[in-house]
Amino acid sequence: MRSPFDLGYPQLLLAAIALGTVLAVGVAASTSAAGFGAFNPGWDGASDLRSAAEADGAEPFVVRDVDEYDSVATNDSIALVLSPDERYDDRDAARLREYVENGGTLVVADDFGDSGNALLADLGARARVDGRPLRDERRHYRSPALPLATNVSNRSLPTDVQRLTLNHGTAVRPNGTTVLATTSAYAYFDGNRNDELDDSETLSEYPVATAESVGDGRVVVVGDPSLFINAMLDRPGNRAFVRGLFGSADRVLLDYSHSEHVPPLMAALISVQRSSVLQILLGTTGVIAIAAWAQWPTAGRRVPSVSSGESQSEPPELSADDVATAVRDRHPDWNDERVRRVTQAIMERRIERENNG
């Protein structure tokens, strides 16, 4: 019998292509290329936030539905919303407000969309994201579009933060809330987006992060979600700022309930991890599949193997006609006389084996 590993070049090439395809599909289904994605390891992803949470002793928890907030102890957690793609409807916003009012901390990081401000209004927060791009010709990191916030208040943060590095961010209008960080006095709004300071644009300090109390909890607003992406976490001050936000939280909620940033394979894995019913169903299915596979070698009848006129053993239940048919199917180029002789030899071999057995 031919070994399953005795393959020629075409079969090996086909196997390699199939394996490569399976691996490629697996990677595509388990990672994301979406900006701010929790499973995007690229420069614009936020996969390092999960590692940052674990480094601080917290459990990262990807939220795909606001109802999952029900399973979280509010006083021991912090939730992070990064540039949501769509607005939270009244029901979902009310669920987040309940989370905050019961003692949770919610960080809303947005820049130029309106979903962040709509959520802040529904939460009862006062701060708002401005939406105009900030630039700083003097205090910046490599480019005026990456202004440095050099005035950072550490009163609300448990770690020492000296500065923040923004990436095409905007300001936060505090409206009486506590300002956590401001730009230098050389920053300005580039209202016409021509990448230069015009006569109509004013140099000033602008808040870029605020904090305020809502009920028993806290809402933090950051005017640049890019501060949290992989490429920016190691820029001056950003990782310390994230560490300060996470603080002593036992769980960090990464809220993607209103963003299409969770790849299908990871979504399925998360669903299984959080559902005992799915775990039991998957385990039962696996046991049944293994049992079926173990029985497969004896499930069907064996067909005799004939090569070069020499016979091999065949099941005793096969008649002479069955053997002849199998020989003829295996060697269609043989004439009837040769098929008859080989069939007769096989049958004689069986009779001899039965007599000796």
Solvent accessible surface area in square Angstrom, and as a share of the most:
residue,aa,sasa,rsa
1,M,214,0.96
2,R,152,0.56
3,S,53,0.34
4,P,105,0.66
5,F,185,0.77
6,D,82,0.43
7,L,72,0.36
8,G,29,0.28
9,Y,162,0.62
10,P,93,0.59
11,Q,79,0.35
12,L,98,0.49
13,L,84,0.42
14,L,123,0.61
15,A,53,0.41
16,A,60,0.46
17,I,100,0.51
18,A,51,0.39
19,L,109,0.54
20,G,37,0.36
21,T,74,0.43
22,V,99,0.57
23,L,109,0.54
24,A,60,0.47
25,V,91,0.52
26,G,27,0.26
27,V,92,0.53
28,A,71,0.55
29,A,23,0.18
30,S,27,0.18
31,T,50,0.29
32,S,17,0.11
33,A,95,0.74
34,A,29,0.23
35,G,28,0.27
36,F,42,0.17
37,G,0,0.00
38,A,0,0.00
39,F,14,0.06
40,N,6,0.03
41,P,95,0.60
42,G,31,0.30
43,W,174,0.61
44,D,38,0.20
45,G,0,0.00
46,A,0,0.00
47,S,15,0.09
48,D,50,0.26
49,L,0,0.00
50,R,71,0.26
51,S,64,0.41
52,A,9,0.07
53,A,0,0.00
54,E,107,0.48
55,A,88,0.68
56,D,51,0.26
57,G,67,0.64
58,A,6,0.05
59,E,83,0.37
60,P,30,0.19
61,F,17,0.07
62,V,8,0.05
63,V,0,0.00
64,R,81,0.30
65,D,69,0.35
66,V,3,0.02
67,D,63,0.32
68,E,35,0.16
69,Y,1,0.01
70,D,101,0.52
71,S,80,0.52
72,V,15,0.09
73,A,65,0.50
74,T,25,0.14
75,N,123,0.63
76,D,67,0.35
77,S,8,0.05
78,I,6,0.03
79,A,0,0.00
80,L,5,0.03
81,V,2,0.01
82,L,7,0.04
83,S,24,0.15
84,P,13,0.08
85,D,88,0.46
86,E,96,0.43
87,R,142,0.52
88,Y,11,0.04
89,D,83,0.43
90,D,119,0.62
91,R,141,0.52
92,D,18,0.09
93,A,2,0.02
94,A,58,0.45
95,R,35,0.13
96,L,0,0.00
97,R,93,0.34
98,E,87,0.39
99,Y,1,0.00
100,V,0,0.00
101,E,62,0.28
102,N,82,0.42
103,G,15,0.15
104,G,0,0.00
105,T,24,0.14
106,L,0,0.00
107,V,1,0.01
108,V,0,0.00
109,A,0,0.00
110,D,3,0.02
111,D,21,0.11
112,F,85,0.35
113,G,45,0.43
114,D,85,0.44
115,S,9,0.06
116,G,0,0.00
117,N,37,0.19
118,A,20,0.15
119,L,2,0.01
120,L,0,0.00
121,A,52,0.41
122,D,56,0.29
123,L,0,0.00
124,G,38,0.37
125,A,4,0.03
126,R,124,0.45
127,A,0,0.00
128,R,55,0.20
129,V,3,0.02
130,D,27,0.14
131,G,21,0.20
132,R,114,0.42
133,P,18,0.11
134,L,1,0.01
135,R,27,0.10
136,D,0,0.00
137,E,74,0.33
138,R,154,0.56
139,R,111,0.41
140,H,56,0.25
141,Y,43,0.16
142,R,195,0.71
143,S,37,0.24
144,P,31,0.19
145,A,9,0.07
146,L,28,0.14
147,P,0,0.00
148,L,16,0.08
149,A,0,0.00
150,T,45,0.26
151,N,66,0.34
152,V,25,0.14
153,S,27,0.17
154,N,56,0.29
155,R,207,0.75
156,S,36,0.23
157,L,9,0.05
158,P,98,0.62
159,T,38,0.22
160,D,95,0.49
161,V,1,0.01
162,Q,120,0.53
163,R,98,0.36
164,L,1,0.00
165,T,0,0.00
166,L,1,0.00
167,N,28,0.14
168,H,105,0.47
169,G,0,0.00
170,T,0,0.00
171,A,3,0.03
172,V,1,0.01
173,R,105,0.38
174,P,34,0.21
175,N,82,0.42
176,G,67,0.64
177,T,14,0.08
178,T,59,0.35
179,V,44,0.26
180,L,1,0.01
181,A,0,0.00
182,T,20,0.12
183,T,0,0.00
184,S,8,0.05
185,A,52,0.40
186,Y,68,0.26
187,A,0,0.00
188,Y,0,0.00
189,F,23,0.09
190,D,2,0.01
191,G,45,0.43
192,N,90,0.46
193,R,139,0.51
194,N,62,0.32
195,D,94,0.49
196,E,95,0.43
197,L,75,0.37
198,D,34,0.17
199,D,157,0.82
200,S,102,0.66
201,E,26,0.12
202,T,94,0.54
203,L,80,0.40
204,S,43,0.27
205,E,89,0.40
206,Y,35,0.13
207,P,28,0.18
208,V,0,0.00
209,A,0,0.00
210,T,0,0.00
211,A,4,0.03
212,E,12,0.05
213,S,91,0.59
214,V,11,0.07
215,G,58,0.56
216,D,121,0.63
217,G,9,0.08
218,R,63,0.23
219,V,0,0.00
220,V,0,0.00
221,V,0,0.00
222,V,1,0.00
223,G,0,0.00
224,D,0,0.00
225,P,0,0.00
226,S,17,0.11
227,L,0,0.00
228,F,0,0.00
229,I,5,0.03
230,N,20,0.10
231,A,31,0.24
232,M,6,0.03
233,L,0,0.00
234,D,102,0.53
235,R,68,0.25
236,P,48,0.30
237,G,22,0.22
238,N,0,0.00
239,R,81,0.29
240,A,20,0.16
241,F,0,0.00
242,V,1,0.01
243,R,100,0.37
244,G,2,0.02
245,L,9,0.04
246,F,7,0.03
247,G,29,0.28
248,S,111,0.72
249,A,16,0.12
250,D,88,0.46
251,R,60,0.22
252,V,0,0.00
253,L,0,0.00
254,L,3,0.02
255,D,6,0.03
256,Y,10,0.04
257,S,25,0.16
258,H,14,0.06
259,S,11,0.07
260,E,155,0.70
261,H,14,0.06
262,V,31,0.18
263,P,8,0.05
264,P,98,0.62
265,L,88,0.44
266,M,38,0.17
267,A,20,0.15
268,A,53,0.41
269,L,81,0.40
270,I,10,0.05
271,S,34,0.22
272,V,38,0.22
273,Q,112,0.50
274,R,87,0.32
275,S,30,0.19
276,S,76,0.49
277,V,109,0.63
278,L,68,0.34
279,Q,86,0.38
280,I,121,0.61
281,L,109,0.54
282,L,108,0.54
283,G,40,0.38
284,T,70,0.41
285,T,75,0.44
286,G,30,0.29
287,V,102,0.59
288,I,112,0.57
289,A,57,0.45
290,I,118,0.60
291,A,55,0.43
292,A,62,0.48
293,W,193,0.68
294,A,60,0.46
295,Q,120,0.53
296,W,188,0.66
297,P,104,0.65
298,T,111,0.65
299,A,75,0.58
300,G,56,0.53
301,R,163,0.59
302,R,160,0.59
303,V,115,0.66
304,P,8,0.05
305,S,29,0.19
306,V,2,0.01
307,S,60,0.39
308,S,92,0.59
309,G,31,0.29
310,E,126,0.57
311,S,20,0.13
312,Q,86,0.38
313,S,67,0.43
314,E,11,0.05
315,P,18,0.12
316,P,91,0.57
317,E,104,0.47
318,L,10,0.05
319,S,54,0.35
320,A,46,0.35
321,D,111,0.57
322,D,57,0.30
323,V,0,0.00
324,A,19,0.15
325,T,69,0.40
326,A,17,0.13
327,V,0,0.00
328,R,106,0.39
329,D,108,0.56
330,R,129,0.47
331,H,31,0.14
332,P,110,0.69
333,D,121,0.63
334,W,28,0.10
335,N,99,0.51
336,D,106,0.55
337,E,84,0.38
338,R,87,0.32
339,V,2,0.01
340,R,127,0.46
341,R,125,0.46
342,V,9,0.05
343,T,11,0.06
344,Q,88,0.39
345,A,49,0.38
346,I,1,0.01
347,M,38,0.17
348,E,93,0.42
349,R,128,0.47
350,R,18,0.07
351,I,95,0.48
352,E,103,0.46
353,R,101,0.37
354,E,99,0.44
355,N,116,0.59
356,N,121,0.62
357,G,101,0.97
